[in-house]
Amino acid sequence: MKKIIAGIVVLILLIIGFFTSTSYINSINGKIFAQMSQDTTYYSVEDANYTKGLLNSKGSFIATLNDLPYSFKVNVDFSNNFFTSDNAIVSILNENEDLEGIFPNEEIFKILVSTKGDNIAINAKINDINFTRNDTNLVLNNTSFKILGTTEFVKNMELNLGYVLLEQLSHEEKFEAKNIKISEFPIQKLSFNDIFSPSRNSEQNISIDSVNFISSITFDFDKLKIFAKTAQNAQNDYDSVLKLDLAKFNLANENFMLNNISLDMNFNNLSKKAYDSLVQNSNTDIFSMMLLASQFLKANPQIILNNLSFEKEGKKFDANGQTIFTENNIKSQFHANTEILPSQIWPDFANFDTYFVDNNGSYVLDFIYDDSNKSDVTTIINGERLTIDLQ
């Protein structure tokens, strides 16, 4: 009898636990749908509908882009089962006549959403495209997007593009890229509504296996890696880091090829107001640019070239320098040590050969500029002082 009672108690507890967990998961799913179906700066939402169920819930809405005349149907199937690996499956469907036939079954991409407690993982897979229309060929393979975060904030994001090809067939123009990966780690709290905002504090890593571009200018490059970091400093402006490595860059039209390119730079005291205005606004008239330049200089920015190096035909070029703006003054330094003259790097650089001096088989350039004294602007090239008297 005791075993029967104990079994009934366990069963009741399991049932209570099941309904409690499904109710909890259902509440989280409702919050997720509420976030998804809000108007944003990029699209507006119509006909939002969410239906709760015991084991499954469903939601749908129409998303219309704010800057383009395109609308898409969004269907969401939620699972309220705690043990389900994917708590939601989101399907984005084409609703536009001029995009018909590009995507299989008109489904553009599918998103899988998993939640454990307050943690959330979003995995999106865009359907492969192989489409030709009006003399243009578009191929897009193995494209995915991943977000890890909580129900309120993003922890990190990752975009992968396995293969991209865009061809203008009649003009023999082509852009081709392989294995593009872009990852981002926000430094400060980033809400889901702001993931497309170009201005924020974050670390970014970009890698591209290869790119081939054929047009009036033809170039290709291999093994590109970029690290970028932007964070607010104590003055509430931005400090940024940029590092770049590139195995090969080839400008075919000009018979110009460099290898083992490396760039390491710091940008300090970048005006937050000017930076945010530049990346968020498309207004580039002369008066707006003059205002941005004024705001930029008021922050006393510093541009530091820690290293620029590359090789051409086995010969190395190395350089470093800095430019500091303070109270309407400019102080700049640049140093280069190279086994190859500028004209040997590219014939168009021949006029710079005269500034490099021979130093036991290598070539050196030392440059110093200082306009702290406006009546005696100083320029020093390889130890020789040139004084410009503006009076």
C-alpha positions in Angstrom: 0.0 0.0 0.0 2.9 2.4 0.9 4.5 1.7 -2.5 1.2 2.6 -4.3 0.9 5.8 -2.3 4.5 6.7 -2.9 4.0 6.0 -6.6 0.9 8.2 -6.7 2.8 11.0 -4.9 5.7 10.8 -7.4 3.3 10.8 -10.3 1.5 13.9 -8.9 4.9 15.7 -8.4 5.9 14.8 -12.0 2.6 16.2 -13.3 3.0 19.4 -11.2 6.6 19.7 -12.4 5.5 19.2 -16.0 2.8 21.9 -15.9 5.1 24.2 -14.0 7.9 23.9 -16.5 5.6 24.2 -19.5 4.0 27.3 -17.9 7.4 28.8 -17.3 8.7 28.0 -20.8 5.4 29.4 -22.2 6.0 32.7 -20.4 9.5 32.9 -21.8 8.3 32.2 -25.3 5.7 34.9 -24.9 8.5 37.4 -24.0 10.5 36.3 -27.0 7.6 36.8 -29.4 6.9 40.2 -27.9 10.4 41.3 -28.6 10.3 39.9 -32.1 7.1 41.5 -33.1 8.0 45.1 -32.0 8.5 47.9 -34.5 12.2 48.7 -34.9 14.1 51.4 -36.8 14.6 48.8 -39.6 11.1 47.3 -40.0 7.5 47.8 -38.9 5.1 45.1 -37.8 1.5 44.4 -38.8 -1.0 41.6 -38.0 0.9 40.2 -35.0 -0.9 37.2 -33.5 0.2 34.9 -30.7 -1.8 31.8 -29.6 -0.8 30.0 -26.4 -1.1 26.2 -26.1 -0.2 23.6 -23.6 2.6 21.8 -25.5 3.0 24.3 -28.4 2.3 27.9 -29.1 2.2 29.7 -32.4 2.9 33.3 -33.5 3.0 35.2 -36.8 3.3 38.7 -38.1 4.1 40.7 -41.3 7.4 42.6 -41.2 7.8 45.5 -43.7 11.2 47.1 -44.2 11.2 50.9 -43.4 13.6 51.9 -46.1 12.7 49.4 -48.9 9.3 48.4 -50.3 9.5 44.7 -49.1 7.3 42.7 -46.7 7.9 39.3 -45.3 5.7 36.8 -43.4 7.1 35.5 -40.1 5.8 32.3 -38.7 6.9 31.1 -35.3 6.3 27.6 -33.8 7.1 27.5 -30.0 7.6 24.3 -28.0 6.6 24.6 -24.3 8.4 21.4 -23.4 11.5 22.0 -21.2 13.4 19.0 -22.7 13.0 20.1 -26.3 16.3 21.2 -27.8 14.7 23.9 -30.0 12.1 26.0 -28.1 11.1 27.9 -31.3 11.4 27.5 -35.0 11.0 30.7 -37.0 10.4 30.7 -40.7 10.7 33.8 -42.9 8.7 33.7 -46.0 8.8 35.9 -49.1 5.8 38.1 -49.8 7.2 40.1 -52.7 6.4 39.4 -56.4 9.8 40.5 -57.7 11.6 38.1 -55.4 9.6 35.1 -56.4 11.6 32.0 -57.5 14.8 33.0 -55.8 14.2 30.9 -52.6 13.0 27.3 -52.5 9.3 27.2 -51.5 9.5 31.0 -50.9 11.2 30.3 -47.5 14.2 32.7 -47.2 15.6 31.4 -44.0 14.8 29.4 -40.9 15.8 30.3 -37.3 16.1 27.8 -34.4 15.7 29.4 -30.9 16.8 27.5 -27.8 16.3 28.7 -24.2 17.7 27.4 -20.9 16.7 29.6 -18.0 17.4 33.1 -19.0 20.0 32.1 -21.6 19.0 32.0 -25.3 20.7 30.7 -28.4 19.5 31.8 -31.9 20.8 29.9 -35.0 19.6 31.1 -38.4 20.3 29.2 -41.7 19.6 31.1 -44.9 18.5 28.8 -47.8 21.1 28.4 -50.5 20.6 30.6 -53.6 21.5 29.8 -57.2 19.6 32.3 -59.3 20.0 34.1 -62.6 17.8 37.0 -63.7 18.3 40.0 -66.0 21.9 39.1 -66.9 22.8 38.8 -63.2 23.8 35.6 -61.5 23.7 35.2 -57.7 25.0 32.3 -55.7 24.9 32.1 -51.9 25.8 28.9 -50.1 26.2 27.8 -46.5 25.1 31.1 -44.9 24.3 31.1 -41.2 23.9 33.6 -38.3 24.2 32.8 -34.6 23.4 34.8 -31.5 24.1 33.8 -27.9 22.6 35.9 -25.1 19.9 36.2 -22.5 16.2 37.1 -23.0 17.2 40.8 -22.8 20.8 41.2 -24.0 23.2 39.8 -26.6 26.5 38.2 -25.5 28.0 37.5 -28.9 27.1 37.2 -32.6 28.6 35.3 -35.5 27.9 35.4 -39.2 29.2 32.8 -41.6 29.1 32.9 -45.4 30.5 29.8 -47.1 30.4 31.1 -50.7 29.2 34.3 -52.4 29.2 34.9 -56.1 27.7 37.9 -57.9 28.2 38.1 -61.7 27.1 40.6 -64.3 27.3 38.1 -67.2 27.3 40.5 -70.2 30.0 42.7 -68.8 32.2 39.9 -67.4 32.1 41.6 -64.0 32.3 39.4 -60.9 32.6 39.4 -57.1 33.5 36.1 -55.5 34.3 35.4 -51.8 34.9 32.2 -49.9 34.5 31.4 -46.2 33.6 34.8 -44.6 33.3 34.7 -40.8 32.3 37.8 -38.7 32.0 37.5 -34.9 31.2 40.3 -32.4 31.4 40.5 -28.6 29.6 43.6 -27.2 31.5 45.2 -24.4 28.5 46.9 -22.9 24.9 45.6 -22.7 23.4 45.3 -26.2 19.7 44.8 -26.6 18.3 42.7 -29.4 16.6 45.8 -30.9 20.0 47.4 -31.4 22.0 44.6 -33.0 21.9 46.3 -36.4 23.1 49.7 -35.0 26.5 50.5 -36.5 27.6 52.5 -33.4 28.4 50.6 -30.3 31.1 49.3 -27.9 32.3 45.9 -29.1 35.1 43.6 -30.2 34.9 42.2 -33.8 36.8 39.5 -35.5 36.6 39.1 -39.3 38.2 36.4 -41.4 37.9 35.8 -45.2 39.7 33.0 -47.0 39.7 34.7 -50.4 38.1 37.4 -52.5 38.2 37.9 -56.3 36.8 41.1 -57.8 36.7 41.7 -61.6 35.6 45.0 -63.1 37.3 48.2 -64.3 39.6 47.5 -61.4 40.5 43.9 -60.8 42.0 42.6 -57.6 42.1 39.5 -55.4 43.4 38.7 -51.9 43.9 35.7 -49.6 43.6 35.0 -45.9 42.3 38.3 -44.5 42.0 38.6 -40.7 40.8 41.7 -38.9 40.5 42.5 -35.2 38.7 45.7 -34.2 37.7 47.0 -30.8 35.8 50.2 -29.9 35.1 51.2 -26.3 34.2 54.4 -24.5 37.0 56.1 -22.4 36.9 58.2 -19.3 36.1 61.3 -21.4 33.0 59.5 -22.9 34.7 59.4 -26.3 35.9 56.4 -28.2 39.2 54.5 -28.1 39.6 52.0 -30.9 42.0 49.3 -31.9 42.5 48.0 -35.4 44.7 45.0 -36.4 44.8 43.5 -39.9 46.7 40.6 -41.4 46.6 39.7 -45.1 48.6 36.9 -46.8 48.4 38.3 -50.3 46.9 41.3 -52.2 47.1 41.4 -56.0 46.0 44.3 -58.2 46.0 42.6 -61.5 45.5 45.6 -63.7 48.6 47.3 -62.3 50.8 44.2 -61.9 51.0 45.1 -58.2 51.2 42.4 -55.5 52.1 42.5 -51.8 52.5 39.6 -49.4 52.3 39.2 -45.6 50.6 42.6 -45.0 50.2 43.5 -41.3 48.6 46.6 -39.8 48.3 47.6 -36.2 46.7 50.9 -35.2 45.1 52.7 -32.2 42.7 55.6 -32.5 42.3 57.4 -29.2 39.9 60.2 -28.1 37.6 59.8 -31.1 34.7 62.2 -30.6 31.6 60.1 -29.8 29.3 62.7 -31.1 31.1 62.9 -34.4 31.7 59.2 -34.8 28.0 58.3 -34.1 26.8 61.0 -36.5 29.1 59.7 -39.2 28.1 56.0 -39.0 24.4 56.7 -38.4 23.7 59.4 -40.9 24.0 59.5 -44.7 24.1 63.3 -44.9 27.6 64.0 -46.4 27.2 67.6 -47.7 30.1 70.0 -47.2 28.7 71.8 -44.2 27.9 68.6 -42.3 31.4 67.3 -43.0 32.9 70.5 -41.7 30.8 70.3 -38.5 31.9 66.7 -38.0 35.6 67.6 -38.6 35.3 70.4 -36.0 33.7 68.0 -33.4 36.4 65.4 -34.2 39.3 67.9 -33.5 37.7 69.2 -30.3 38.2 65.8 -28.7 42.0 65.9 -29.2 42.2 62.7 -31.1 45.3 60.5 -31.5 46.1 58.3 -34.4 48.9 55.8 -33.6 50.4 53.5 -36.2 52.1 50.8 -34.2 53.2 48.9 -37.2 52.7 48.7 -41.0 54.6 46.0 -42.7 54.5 44.0 -46.0 56.7 42.2 -48.4 57.1 42.6 -52.2 59.2 40.0 -54.0 60.7 38.9 -50.7 61.8 42.4 -49.7 60.4 43.9 -46.5 58.8 47.3 -45.7 58.3 48.4 -42.0 56.8 51.6 -40.7 55.4 53.2 -37.5 54.2 56.6 -36.5 51.6 58.8 -34.8 49.6 62.0 -35.2 48.3 63.9 -32.2 45.8 66.7 -32.3 45.8 69.1 -29.3 44.2 72.5 -29.1 44.2 73.1 -32.8 47.8 71.9 -33.1 49.1 68.9 -34.9 52.2 66.9 -34.0 53.1 64.0 -36.3 56.0 61.5 -36.5 56.6 58.8 -39.1 59.5 56.3 -39.4 60.0 53.7 -42.2 62.7 51.2 -42.7 62.6 49.3 -45.9 64.6 47.0 -48.2 62.7 48.4 -51.2 62.2 51.9 -52.5 58.6 53.3 -53.1 59.1 53.2 -56.9 59.9 49.5 -56.7 56.7 48.9 -54.7 54.6 50.8 -57.3 55.9 53.1 -60.1 53.3 55.7 -59.1 55.2 56.2 -55.8 58.5 57.2 -57.6 58.3 60.8 -56.3 58.7 59.6 -52.7 62.1 57.9 -53.4 63.9 61.1 -52.7 62.8 61.2 -49.1 64.5 57.8 -48.3 68.2 57.7 -47.5 70.5 54.6 -47.9 71.4 53.1 -44.6 73.8 50.1 -45.1 71.7 48.5 -47.8 68.3 49.5 -46.5 66.3 52.7 -46.9 65.2 54.9 -44.0 62.7 57.8 -43.7 62.3 59.8 -40.5 59.6 62.5 -40.6 58.6 64.9 -37.8 55.9 67.7 -38.1 55.0 70.2 -35.4 52.8 73.3 -35.9 52.5 74.2 -32.2 54.1 77.6 -33.1 52.0 78.8 -36.0 54.6 81.4 -37.0 57.3 78.7 -37.1 55.9 75.4 -38.4 58.6 72.8 -38.2 59.2 69.9 -40.5 62.1 67.6 -40.1 63.0 65.0 -42.7 65.9 62.6 -41.9 67.4 65.0 -39.4 67.2 68.0 -41.8 65.0 70.8 -40.5 62.8 72.7 -42.9 61.2 75.8 -41.3 58.1 77.4 -42.9 57.6 81.0 -41.9 54.0 82.0 -42.4 54.5 85.6 -41.5 
